[in-house]
Amino acid sequence: MKPLNYAILKFFTKVEEACADDVMNALRDQYGHFAAFKKHSVINALMTAEANGLLEETRFDLDSANDLRVYYRAHEEGAATINRYITD
C-alpha cells in the first residue's frame, strides 16, 4: 500500500479533475482508517502539490453546505513527474 500522499497524487493521474471530497470518496476504502485521512489533511496535500507544480487549480464552487470546493488537475508535466516517481 502506498503512503496516503502518494495515493492522492496518483489519483490525479487517472482523473480529469477532482476536489478534496472526490479524493476522499475514491480513497476511503483503502485509507479511511489512516489518522491523516481527514479533509483538512487532504486539502493540505493538494495545496502542497499545487505549490510544488504537480497540480493546478481548474475551478472552484460551493458545495451544498456553502463550503468552498477547489478542483485540481495534474497537467501533462505534473502527471509525467508523478508517474515517474510513483509507480502503480
C-alpha positions in Angstrom: 0.0 0.0 0.0 1.3 3.4 -1.0 1.6 6.3 1.5 -1.5 8.4 1.6 0.1 11.4 -0.1 1.4 9.2 -2.9 -2.1 7.7 -3.4 -3.6 11.2 -3.6 -1.1 12.3 -6.3 -1.5 9.1 -8.2 -5.3 9.5 -8.2 -4.9 12.8 -10.2 -3.1 10.9 -13.0 -6.3 8.9 -13.5 -9.0 11.6 -13.4 -9.6 14.8 -15.4 -10.1 16.9 -12.3 -11.1 16.4 -8.7 -11.7 18.2 -5.4 -10.8 17.0 -1.9 -14.2 15.4 -1.5 -13.7 13.4 -4.7 -10.3 12.2 -3.5 -11.7 11.2 -0.1 -14.6 9.3 -1.8 -12.2 7.5 -4.1 -9.6 6.5 -1.4 -11.9 5.9 1.6 -12.0 2.1 1.3 -8.2 1.8 1.4 -7.2 4.8 3.5 -10.3 5.6 5.6 -8.6 4.1 8.8 -5.5 6.4 8.4 -5.3 9.1 11.1 -4.3 11.6 8.3 -7.4 10.8 6.3 -9.2 14.0 7.2 -10.5 16.6 4.8 -8.2 19.3 6.1 -5.2 17.0 5.6 -6.2 16.1 2.0 -6.7 19.8 1.2 -3.2 20.5 2.6 -1.8 17.7 0.4 -3.5 19.2 -2.6 -2.3 22.7 -1.9 1.3 21.4 -1.4 1.2 19.5 -4.7 0.0 22.7 -6.4 2.8 24.8 -4.8 5.3 22.2 -6.0 4.0 22.4 -9.5 2.4 18.9 -9.7 -1.2 20.0 -9.8 -3.0 23.1 -10.9 -6.4 24.6 -9.9 -9.1 24.3 -12.6 -12.1 25.8 -11.0 -14.0 26.3 -7.7 -17.6 26.2 -6.5 -19.6 25.9 -3.3 -21.0 22.6 -2.0 -24.4 22.1 -0.5 -23.2 23.4 2.8 -21.7 26.5 1.1 -18.2 25.4 1.8 -15.6 26.2 -0.9 -14.5 23.3 -3.1 -11.4 23.8 -5.2 -10.8 21.5 -8.1 -7.4 20.5 -9.3 -5.9 18.6 -12.2 -2.5 17.1 -13.0 -1.3 18.9 -16.1 0.8 16.9 -18.6 4.2 17.7 -17.0 2.9 17.2 -13.4 1.3 13.8 -14.3 4.6 12.7 -16.0 6.5 13.6 -12.9 4.1 11.8 -10.6 4.2 8.7 -12.8 8.0 8.8 -13.0 8.4 8.7 -9.2 5.3 6.8 -8.0 4.6 3.5 -9.8 1.4 1.5 -9.7 
